[in-house]
Every structure is written in structure tokens, then in C-alpha cells.
Amino acid sequence: MEIIGFIAAIFSTLSFVPQVYKTWKTKSARDVSMPMFVIYAISTLLWMTYGFGVNSRPVYIANIIVTVLATTQIILKIKYDRRGK
């Protein structure tokens, strides 16, 4: 069953890469929802904590990576929104 968890973790993690890459490449985050990414970053922090608590490597590894990607997106959103004003 752990292999299914790792496969799910890979897909969950990869789902954030295109948005972060597009924002970085275009230097624009105008259409990105800040509340969505803040809520998602909080949820991934909680899932990461849960994963450590139950010692589930797929859960905590995926959520560490996704937390970094979501936080990167938040930082890019702030940076590019400020530059646009």
C-alpha cells in the first residue's frame, strides 16, 4: 500500500509545478488566488505534521515538497503583484 501512497504523492507534488513554473517564467501572478495558496499551504503543513505523527513517509515527504512549492508561489505572487503596481 505504501507504493500507492508514493505514487499519489508524486502526482500531488507534480500538480503544483506547472503553476509555479508559469508564474516564474511569465513574471506574472495576476490570476493566481492568494487565499487559495495560503489555505493550501496551511493544509499541507498540517498534513506534513500528521504524516510525521503516524510515520507515513509518502504523506510527510509529499507535503514537505508541496509546502515548499505553495510557499514559493505565495512569494512569487507577492513579488510580482508589488512590481505591477
Phi and psi restraints in degrees (range 20) as a CNS / XPLOR table:
assign (resid 1 and name C) (resid 2 and name N)
       (resid 2 and name CA) (resid 2 and name C) 1.0 -63.0 20.0 2
assign (resid 2 and name N) (resid 2 and name CA)
       (resid 2 and name C) (resid 3 and name N) 1.0 -32.3 20.0 2
assign (resid 2 and name C) (resid 3 and name N)
       (resid 3 and name CA) (resid 3 and name C) 1.0 -62.8 20.0 2
assign (resid 3 and name N) (resid 3 and name CA)
       (resid 3 and name C) (resid 4 and name N) 1.0 -37.5 20.0 2
assign (resid 3 and name C) (resid 4 and name N)
       (resid 4 and name CA) (resid 4 and name C) 1.0 -63.5 20.0 2
assign (resid 4 and name N) (resid 4 and name CA)
       (resid 4 and name C) (resid 5 and name N) 1.0 -40.1 20.0 2
assign (resid 4 and name C) (resid 5 and name N)
       (resid 5 and name CA) (resid 5 and name C) 1.0 -61.2 20.0 2
assign (resid 5 and name N) (resid 5 and name CA)
       (resid 5 and name C) (resid 6 and name N) 1.0 -41.7 20.0 2
assign (resid 5 and name C) (resid 6 and name N)
       (resid 6 and name CA) (resid 6 and name C) 1.0 -67.0 20.0 2
assign (resid 6 and name N) (resid 6 and name CA)
       (resid 6 and name C) (resid 7 and name N) 1.0 -39.3 20.0 2
assign (resid 6 and name C) (resid 7 and name N)
       (resid 7 and name CA) (resid 7 and name C) 1.0 -64.1 20.0 2
assign (resid 7 and name N) (resid 7 and name CA)
       (resid 7 and name C) (resid 8 and name N) 1.0 -44.3 20.0 2
assign (resid 7 and name C) (resid 8 and name N)
       (resid 8 and name CA) (resid 8 and name C) 1.0 -61.4 20.0 2
assign (resid 8 and name N) (resid 8 and name CA)
       (resid 8 and name C) (resid 9 and name N) 1.0 -40.7 20.0 2
assign (resid 8 and name C) (resid 9 and name N)
       (resid 9 and name CA) (resid 9 and name C) 1.0 -62.7 20.0 2
assign (resid 9 and name N) (resid 9 and name CA)
       (resid 9 and name C) (resid 10 and name N) 1.0 -40.7 20.0 2
assign (resid 9 and name C) (resid 10 and name N)
       (resid 10 and name CA) (resid 10 and name C) 1.0 -62.7 20.0 2
assign (resid 10 and name N) (resid 10 and name CA)
       (resid 10 and name C) (resid 11 and name N) 1.0 -46.8 20.0 2
assign (resid 10 and name C) (resid 11 and name N)
       (resid 11 and name CA) (resid 11 and name C) 1.0 -66.5 20.0 2
assign (resid 11 and name N) (resid 11 and name CA)
       (resid 11 and name C) (resid 12 and name N) 1.0 -40.3 20.0 2
assign (resid 11 and name C) (resid 12 and name N)
       (resid 12 and name CA) (resid 12 and name C) 1.0 -61.0 20.0 2
assign (resid 12 and name N) (resid 12 and name CA)
       (resid 12 and name C) (resid 13 and name N) 1.0 -42.4 20.0 2
assign (resid 12 and name C) (resid 13 and name N)
       (resid 13 and name CA) (resid 13 and name C) 1.0 -68.2 20.0 2
assign (resid 13 and name N) (resid 13 and name CA)
       (resid 13 and name C) (resid 14 and name N) 1.0 -46.5 20.0 2
assign (resid 13 and name C) (resid 14 and name N)
       (resid 14 and name CA) (resid 14 and name C) 1.0 -63.2 20.0 2
assign (resid 14 and name N) (resid 14 and name CA)
       (resid 14 and name C) (resid 15 and name N) 1.0 -25.5 20.0 2
assign (resid 14 and name C) (resid 15 and name N)
       (resid 15 and name CA) (resid 15 and name C) 1.0 -63.8 20.0 2
assign (resid 15 and name N) (resid 15 and name CA)
       (resid 15 and name C) (resid 16 and name N) 1.0 -23.6 20.0 2
assign (resid 15 and name C) (resid 16 and name N)
       (resid 16 and name CA) (resid 16 and name C) 1.0 -88.2 20.0 2
assign (resid 16 and name N) (resid 16 and name CA)
       (resid 16 and name C) (resid 17 and name N) 1.0 -21.7 20.0 2
assign (resid 16 and name C) (resid 17 and name N)
       (resid 17 and name CA) (resid 17 and name C) 1.0 -59.9 20.0 2
assign (resid 17 and name N) (resid 17 and name CA)
       (resid 17 and name C) (resid 18 and name N) 1.0 -46.2 20.0 2
assign (resid 17 and name C) (resid 18 and name N)
       (resid 18 and name CA) (resid 18 and name C) 1.0 -59.6 20.0 2
assign (resid 18 and name N) (resid 18 and name CA)
       (resid 18 and name C) (resid 19 and name N) 1.0 -39.5 20.0 2
assign (resid 18 and name C) (resid 19 and name N)
       (resid 19 and name CA) (resid 19 and name C) 1.0 -67.6 20.0 2
assign (resid 19 and name N) (resid 19 and name CA)
       (resid 19 and name C) (resid 20 and name N) 1.0 -45.8 20.0 2
assign (resid 19 and name C) (resid 20 and name N)
       (resid 20 and name CA) (resid 20 and name C) 1.0 -62.9 20.0 2
assign (resid 20 and name N) (resid 20 and name CA)
       (resid 20 and name C) (resid 21 and name N) 1.0 -44.4 20.0 2
assign (resid 20 and name C) (resid 21 and name N)
       (resid 21 and name CA) (resid 21 and name C) 1.0 -62.5 20.0 2
assign (resid 21 and name N) (resid 21 and name CA)
       (resid 21 and name C) (resid 22 and name N) 1.0 -45.1 20.0 2
assign (resid 21 and name C) (resid 22 and name N)
       (resid 22 and name CA) (resid 22 and name C) 1.0 -62.5 20.0 2
assign (resid 22 and name N) (resid 22 and name CA)
       (resid 22 and name C) (resid 23 and name N) 1.0 -43.0 20.0 2
assign (resid 22 and name C) (resid 23 and name N)
       (resid 23 and name CA) (resid 23 and name C) 1.0 -62.6 20.0 2
assign (resid 23 and name N) (resid 23 and name CA)
       (resid 23 and name C) (resid 24 and name N) 1.0 -44.5 20.0 2
assign (resid 23 and name C) (resid 24 and name N)
       (resid 24 and name CA) (resid 24 and name C) 1.0 -65.2 20.0 2
assign (resid 24 and name N) (resid 24 and name CA)
       (resid 24 and name C) (resid 25 and name N) 1.0 -43.6 20.0 2
assign (resid 24 and name C) (resid 25 and name N)
       (resid 25 and name CA) (resid 25 and name C) 1.0 -68.2 20.0 2
assign (resid 25 and name N) (resid 25 and name CA)
       (resid 25 and name C) (resid 26 and name N) 1.0 -44.1 20.0 2
assign (resid 25 and name C) (resid 26 and name N)
       (resid 26 and name CA) (resid 26 and name C) 1.0 -86.3 20.0 2
assign (resid 26 and name N) (resid 26 and name CA)
       (resid 26 and name C) (resid 27 and name N) 1.0 -12.1 20.0 2
assign (resid 26 and name C) (resid 27 and name N)
       (resid 27 and name CA) (resid 27 and name C) 1.0 58.2 20.0 2
assign (resid 27 and name N) (resid 27 and name CA)
       (resid 27 and name C) (resid 28 and name N) 1.0 33.7 20.0 2
assign (resid 27 and name C) (resid 28 and name N)
       (resid 28 and name CA) (resid 28 and name C) 1.0 -141.1 20.0 2
assign (resid 28 and name N) (resid 28 and name CA)
       (resid 28 and name C) (resid 29 and name N) 1.0 135.2 20.0 2
assign (resid 28 and name C) (resid 29 and name N)
       (resid 29 and name CA) (resid 29 and name C) 1.0 -129.8 20.0 2
assign (resid 29 and name N) (resid 29 and name CA)
       (resid 29 and name C) (resid 30 and name N) 1.0 24.9 20.0 2
assign (resid 29 and name C) (resid 30 and name N)
       (resid 30 and name CA) (resid 30 and name C) 1.0 -55.1 20.0 2
assign (resid 30 and name N) (resid 30 and name CA)
       (resid 30 and name C) (resid 31 and name N) 1.0 -40.8 20.0 2
assign (resid 30 and name C) (resid 31 and name N)
       (resid 31 and name CA) (resid 31 and name C) 1.0 -92.6 20.0 2
assign (resid 31 and name N) (resid 31 and name CA)
       (resid 31 and name C) (resid 32 and name N) 1.0 6.1 20.0 2
assign (resid 31 and name C) (resid 32 and name N)
       (resid 32 and name CA) (resid 32 and name C) 1.0 -87.8 20.0 2
assign (resid 32 and name N) (resid 32 and name CA)
       (resid 32 and name C) (resid 33 and name N) 1.0 132.8 20.0 2
assign (resid 32 and name C) (resid 33 and name N)
       (resid 33 and name CA) (resid 33 and name C) 1.0 -84.7 20.0 2
assign (resid 33 and name N) (resid 33 and name CA)
       (resid 33 and name C) (resid 34 and name N) 1.0 110.9 20.0 2
assign (resid 33 and name C) (resid 34 and name N)
       (resid 34 and name CA) (resid 34 and name C) 1.0 -61.8 20.0 2
assign (resid 34 and name N) (resid 34 and name CA)
       (resid 34 and name C) (resid 35 and name N) 1.0 -47.0 20.0 2
assign (resid 34 and name C) (resid 35 and name N)
       (resid 35 and name CA) (resid 35 and name C) 1.0 -57.2 20.0 2
assign (resid 35 and name N) (resid 35 and name CA)
       (resid 35 and name C) (resid 36 and name N) 1.0 -39.4 20.0 2
assign (resid 35 and name C) (resid 36 and name N)
       (resid 36 and name CA) (resid 36 and name C) 1.0 -61.5 20.0 2
assign (resid 36 and name N) (resid 36 and name CA)
       (resid 36 and name C) (resid 37 and name N) 1.0 -45.3 20.0 2
assign (resid 36 and name C) (resid 37 and name N)
       (resid 37 and name CA) (resid 37 and name C) 1.0 -71.4 20.0 2
assign (resid 37 and name N) (resid 37 and name CA)
       (resid 37 and name C) (resid 38 and name N) 1.0 -33.6 20.0 2
assign (resid 37 and name C) (resid 38 and name N)
       (resid 38 and name CA) (resid 38 and name C) 1.0 -66.3 20.0 2
assign (resid 38 and name N) (resid 38 and name CA)
       (resid 38 and name C) (resid 39 and name N) 1.0 -46.8 20.0 2
assign (resid 38 and name C) (resid 39 and name N)
       (resid 39 and name CA) (resid 39 and name C) 1.0 -61.9 20.0 2
assign (resid 39 and name N) (resid 39 and name CA)
       (resid 39 and name C) (resid 40 and name N) 1.0 -41.7 20.0 2
assign (resid 39 and name C) (resid 40 and name N)
       (resid 40 and name CA) (resid 40 and name C) 1.0 -66.5 20.0 2
assign (resid 40 and name N) (resid 40 and name CA)
       (resid 40 and name C) (resid 41 and name N) 1.0 -40.1 20.0 2
assign (resid 40 and name C) (resid 41 and name N)
       (resid 41 and name CA) (resid 41 and name C) 1.0 -61.9 20.0 2
assign (resid 41 and name N) (resid 41 and name CA)
       (resid 41 and name C) (resid 42 and name N) 1.0 -41.5 20.0 2
assign (resid 41 and name C) (resid 42 and name N)
       (resid 42 and name CA) (resid 42 and name C) 1.0 -63.1 20.0 2
assign (resid 42 and name N) (resid 42 and name CA)
       (resid 42 and name C) (resid 43 and name N) 1.0 -43.4 20.0 2
assign (resid 42 and name C) (resid 43 and name N)
       (resid 43 and name CA) (resid 43 and name C) 1.0 -64.8 20.0 2
assign (resid 43 and name N) (resid 43 and name CA)
       (resid 43 and name C) (resid 44 and name N) 1.0 -38.0 20.0 2
assign (resid 43 and name C) (resid 44 and name N)
       (resid 44 and name CA) (resid 44 and name C) 1.0 -69.6 20.0 2
assign (resid 44 and name N) (resid 44 and name CA)
       (resid 44 and name C) (resid 45 and name N) 1.0 -33.4 20.0 2
assign (resid 44 and name C) (resid 45 and name N)
       (resid 45 and name CA) (resid 45 and name C) 1.0 -62.7 20.0 2
assign (resid 45 and name N) (resid 45 and name CA)
       (resid 45 and name C) (resid 46 and name N) 1.0 -41.7 20.0 2
assign (resid 45 and name C) (resid 46 and name N)
       (resid 46 and name CA) (resid 46 and name C) 1.0 -67.2 20.0 2
assign (resid 46 and name N) (resid 46 and name CA)
       (resid 46 and name C) (resid 47 and name N) 1.0 -42.9 20.0 2
assign (resid 46 and name C) (resid 47 and name N)
       (resid 47 and name CA) (resid 47 and name C) 1.0 -63.1 20.0 2
assign (resid 47 and name N) (resid 47 and name CA)
       (resid 47 and name C) (resid 48 and name N) 1.0 -38.6 20.0 2
assign (resid 47 and name C) (resid 48 and name N)
       (resid 48 and name CA) (resid 48 and name C) 1.0 -61.6 20.0 2
assign (resid 48 and name N) (resid 48 and name CA)
       (resid 48 and name C) (resid 49 and name N) 1.0 -45.0 20.0 2
assign (resid 48 and name C) (resid 49 and name N)
       (resid 49 and name CA) (resid 49 and name C) 1.0 -60.5 20.0 2
assign (resid 49 and name N) (resid 49 and name CA)
       (resid 49 and name C) (resid 50 and name N) 1.0 -44.7 20.0 2
assign (resid 49 and name C) (resid 50 and name N)
       (resid 50 and name CA) (resid 50 and name C) 1.0 -59.9 20.0 2
assign (resid 50 and name N) (resid 50 and name CA)
       (resid 50 and name C) (resid 51 and name N) 1.0 -45.9 20.0 2
assign (resid 50 and name C) (resid 51 and name N)
       (resid 51 and name CA) (resid 51 and name C) 1.0 -58.2 20.0 2
assign (resid 51 and name N) (resid 51 and name CA)
       (resid 51 and name C) (resid 52 and name N) 1.0 -42.1 20.0 2
assign (resid 51 and name C) (resid 52 and name N)
       (resid 52 and name CA) (resid 52 and name C) 1.0 -65.4 20.0 2
assign (resid 52 and name N) (resid 52 and name CA)
       (resid 52 and name C) (resid 53 and name N) 1.0 -40.9 20.0 2
assign (resid 52 and name C) (resid 53 and name N)
       (resid 53 and name CA) (resid 53 and name C) 1.0 -62.1 20.0 2
assign (resid 53 and name N) (resid 53 and name CA)
       (resid 53 and name C) (resid 54 and name N) 1.0 -37.9 20.0 2
assign (resid 53 and name C) (resid 54 and name N)
       (resid 54 and name CA) (resid 54 and name C) 1.0 -100.3 20.0 2
assign (resid 54 and name N) (resid 54 and name CA)
       (resid 54 and name C) (resid 55 and name N) 1.0 6.2 20.0 2
assign (resid 54 and name C) (resid 55 and name N)
       (resid 55 and name CA) (resid 55 and name C) 1.0 55.6 20.0 2
assign (resid 55 and name N) (resid 55 and name CA)
       (resid 55 and name C) (resid 56 and name N) 1.0 49.1 20.0 2
assign (resid 55 and name C) (resid 56 and name N)
       (resid 56 and name CA) (resid 56 and name C) 1.0 -106.7 20.0 2
assign (resid 56 and name N) (resid 56 and name CA)
       (resid 56 and name C) (resid 57 and name N) 1.0 100.6 20.0 2
assign (resid 56 and name C) (resid 57 and name N)
       (resid 57 and name CA) (resid 57 and name C) 1.0 -57.5 20.0 2
assign (resid 57 and name N) (resid 57 and name CA)
       (resid 57 and name C) (resid 58 and name N) 1.0 -44.0 20.0 2
assign (resid 57 and name C) (resid 58 and name N)
       (resid 58 and name CA) (resid 58 and name C) 1.0 -58.7 20.0 2
assign (resid 58 and name N) (resid 58 and name CA)
       (resid 58 and name C) (resid 59 and name N) 1.0 -38.5 20.0 2
assign (resid 58 and name C) (resid 59 and name N)
       (resid 59 and name CA) (resid 59 and name C) 1.0 -69.3 20.0 2
assign (resid 59 and name N) (resid 59 and name CA)
       (resid 59 and name C) (resid 60 and name N) 1.0 -50.7 20.0 2
assign (resid 59 and name C) (resid 60 and name N)
       (resid 60 and name CA) (resid 60 and name C) 1.0 -75.7 20.0 2
assign (resid 60 and name N) (resid 60 and name CA)
       (resid 60 and name C) (resid 61 and name N) 1.0 -33.6 20.0 2
assign (resid 60 and name C) (resid 61 and name N)
       (resid 61 and name CA) (resid 61 and name C) 1.0 -66.3 20.0 2
assign (resid 61 and name N) (resid 61 and name CA)
       (resid 61 and name C) (resid 62 and name N) 1.0 -47.6 20.0 2
assign (resid 61 and name C) (resid 62 and name N)
       (resid 62 and name CA) (resid 62 and name C) 1.0 -60.2 20.0 2
assign (resid 62 and name N) (resid 62 and name CA)
       (resid 62 and name C) (resid 63 and name N) 1.0 -42.1 20.0 2
assign (resid 62 and name C) (resid 63 and name N)
       (resid 63 and name CA) (resid 63 and name C) 1.0 -75.3 20.0 2
assign (resid 63 and name N) (resid 63 and name CA)
       (resid 63 and name C) (resid 64 and name N) 1.0 -25.7 20.0 2
assign (resid 63 and name C) (resid 64 and name N)
       (resid 64 and name CA) (resid 64 and name C) 1.0 -63.5 20.0 2
assign (resid 64 and name N) (resid 64 and name CA)
       (resid 64 and name C) (resid 65 and name N) 1.0 -48.3 20.0 2
assign (resid 64 and name C) (resid 65 and name N)
       (resid 65 and name CA) (resid 65 and name C) 1.0 -65.1 20.0 2
assign (resid 65 and name N) (resid 65 and name CA)
       (resid 65 and name C) (resid 66 and name N) 1.0 -45.5 20.0 2
assign (resid 65 and name C) (resid 66 and name N)
       (resid 66 and name CA) (resid 66 and name C) 1.0 -66.9 20.0 2
assign (resid 66 and name N) (resid 66 and name CA)
       (resid 66 and name C) (resid 67 and name N) 1.0 -34.5 20.0 2
assign (resid 66 and name C) (resid 67 and name N)
       (resid 67 and name CA) (resid 67 and name C) 1.0 -62.1 20.0 2
assign (resid 67 and name N) (resid 67 and name CA)
       (resid 67 and name C) (resid 68 and name N) 1.0 -41.6 20.0 2
assign (resid 67 and name C) (resid 68 and name N)
       (resid 68 and name CA) (resid 68 and name C) 1.0 -63.7 20.0 2
assign (resid 68 and name N) (resid 68 and name CA)
       (resid 68 and name C) (resid 69 and name N) 1.0 -44.5 20.0 2
assign (resid 68 and name C) (resid 69 and name N)
       (resid 69 and name CA) (resid 69 and name C) 1.0 -65.1 20.0 2
assign (resid 69 and name N) (resid 69 and name CA)
       (resid 69 and name C) (resid 70 and name N) 1.0 -43.6 20.0 2
assign (resid 69 and name C) (resid 70 and name N)
       (resid 70 and name CA) (resid 70 and name C) 1.0 -64.8 20.0 2
assign (resid 70 and name N) (resid 70 and name CA)
       (resid 70 and name C) (resid 71 and name N) 1.0 -40.6 20.0 2
assign (resid 70 and name C) (resid 71 and name N)
       (resid 71 and name CA) (resid 71 and name C) 1.0 -66.1 20.0 2
assign (resid 71 and name N) (resid 71 and name CA)
       (resid 71 and name C) (resid 72 and name N) 1.0 -39.4 20.0 2
assign (resid 71 and name C) (resid 72 and name N)
       (resid 72 and name CA) (resid 72 and name C) 1.0 -60.0 20.0 2
assign (resid 72 and name N) (resid 72 and name CA)
       (resid 72 and name C) (resid 73 and name N) 1.0 -43.3 20.0 2
assign (resid 72 and name C) (resid 73 and name N)
       (resid 73 and name CA) (resid 73 and name C) 1.0 -62.8 20.0 2
assign (resid 73 and name N) (resid 73 and name CA)
       (resid 73 and name C) (resid 74 and name N) 1.0 -40.6 20.0 2
assign (resid 73 and name C) (resid 74 and name N)
       (resid 74 and name CA) (resid 74 and name C) 1.0 -62.4 20.0 2
assign (resid 74 and name N) (resid 74 and name CA)
       (resid 74 and name C) (resid 75 and name N) 1.0 -45.1 20.0 2
assign (resid 74 and name C) (resid 75 and name N)
       (resid 75 and name CA) (resid 75 and name C) 1.0 -63.1 20.0 2
assign (resid 75 and name N) (resid 75 and name CA)
       (resid 75 and name C) (resid 76 and name N) 1.0 -43.8 20.0 2
assign (resid 75 and name C) (resid 76 and name N)
       (resid 76 and name CA) (resid 76 and name C) 1.0 -63.6 20.0 2
assign (resid 76 and name N) (resid 76 and name CA)
       (resid 76 and name C) (resid 77 and name N) 1.0 -40.2 20.0 2
assign (resid 76 and name C) (resid 77 and name N)
       (resid 77 and name CA) (resid 77 and name C) 1.0 -59.7 20.0 2
assign (resid 77 and name N) (resid 77 and name CA)
       (resid 77 and name C) (resid 78 and name N) 1.0 -48.2 20.0 2
assign (resid 77 and name C) (resid 78 and name N)
       (resid 78 and name CA) (resid 78 and name C) 1.0 -61.7 20.0 2
assign (resid 78 and name N) (resid 78 and name CA)
       (resid 78 and name C) (resid 79 and name N) 1.0 -46.9 20.0 2
assign (resid 78 and name C) (resid 79 and name N)
       (resid 79 and name CA) (resid 79 and name C) 1.0 -61.0 20.0 2
assign (resid 79 and name N) (resid 79 and name CA)
       (resid 79 and name C) (resid 80 and name N) 1.0 -49.6 20.0 2
assign (resid 79 and name C) (resid 80 and name N)
       (resid 80 and name CA) (resid 80 and name C) 1.0 -76.6 20.0 2
assign (resid 80 and name N) (resid 80 and name CA)
       (resid 80 and name C) (resid 81 and name N) 1.0 -30.4 20.0 2
assign (resid 80 and name C) (resid 81 and name N)
       (resid 81 and name CA) (resid 81 and name C) 1.0 -68.3 20.0 2
assign (resid 81 and name N) (resid 81 and name CA)
       (resid 81 and name C) (resid 82 and name N) 1.0 -38.2 20.0 2
assign (resid 81 and name C) (resid 82 and name N)
       (resid 82 and name CA) (resid 82 and name C) 1.0 -66.6 20.0 2
assign (resid 82 and name N) (resid 82 and name CA)
       (resid 82 and name C) (resid 83 and name N) 1.0 -39.7 20.0 2
assign (resid 82 and name C) (resid 83 and name N)
       (resid 83 and name CA) (resid 83 and name C) 1.0 -66.3 20.0 2
assign (resid 83 and name N) (resid 83 and name CA)
       (resid 83 and name C) (resid 84 and name N) 1.0 -31.8 20.0 2
assign (resid 83 and name C) (resid 84 and name N)
       (resid 84 and name CA) (resid 84 and name C) 1.0 -75.6 20.0 2
assign (resid 84 and name N) (resid 84 and name CA)
       (resid 84 and name C) (resid 85 and name N) 1.0 -12.5 20.0 2
